Amino acid sequence: MDQKRILLVEDEVSLSELMKIRLEANGYEVISAFDGQEALDLAKKEKPDLIILDLMLPKIDGYKVCRLLKFDSKYEKIPIIMFTARAQDSDRKLGEEVGADAYIIKPFEPEILLSKIQEFLKSRG
């Protein structure tokens, strides 16, 4: 089975490192981006199997990154998990409107994130 590649977009370096270690320990290849512009560039260049996307990012926010990818036929099939401290219903609704496939609120249970990742990657084959 080939290793699935995840683009992890998180501007908090310590959290990004922790998540990267956990994802790699579960057999995923992880590419990291620390702002919205870098996320867009890497998504287009690397075509990851899945994207974990923080909302509050420097340069371009996560909503806009998600929208730009989901409304582009080349990238619309990449599952995007919104990963944020913003827990309001309006935030979640906006996430759905821009095309996010899932919405996980920080602080989070790693098992929930891992099971969501597995669910999306299984459905992609």
Secondary structure as GFF3:
##gff-version 3
##sequence-region A 1 125
A	DSSP	beta_strand	5	9	.	.	.	ID=ss1
A	DSSP	alpha_helix	13	25	.	.	.	ID=ss2
A	DSSP	beta_strand	29	33	.	.	.	ID=ss3
A	DSSP	alpha_helix	36	46	.	.	.	ID=ss4
A	DSSP	beta_strand	50	54	.	.	.	ID=ss5
A	DSSP	alpha_helix	62	70	.	.	.	ID=ss6
A	DSSP	beta_strand	80	84	.	.	.	ID=ss7
A	DSSP	alpha_helix	89	97	.	.	.	ID=ss8
A	DSSP	beta_strand	102	105	.	.	.	ID=ss9
A	DSSP	alpha_helix	110	124	.	.	.	ID=ss10
###
